[in-house]
Amino acid sequence: MPVGQQESGVTSGVKFVTSTVGNTVGGLTNTVGGVVGALGRGVGETVEGATGSAGRPVARGIADATTSVEDGANKIAGGVKRAGEGK
């Protein structure tokens, strides 16, 4: 780092803690989003398999909704991780 732009020990410590917390929360959010998405797709496949074409709209709706939750969780997790890194 150039002279005059060096961080103090306190600043470095705070960045380490926020980065660690951000990465942890981001990782957990990714995990929960992935579980919700996979669960919804599984339920959708089960509904469609059990009901055939009659249940297809409901099954696809469930799968699409939970996949959207998964995508949103991934975006939130990325933002939390970037915030923890000070970006």
Buried (B, 14 or more C-beta within 10 A) or exposed (E): EEEEEEEEEEEEEEBEEBBEEBBEBBEEBBEBBBEBBEBBBEBBEEBBEEEEEEBEEBBEEBBEBBBEBBEBBBEBBEBBBEBBEEE
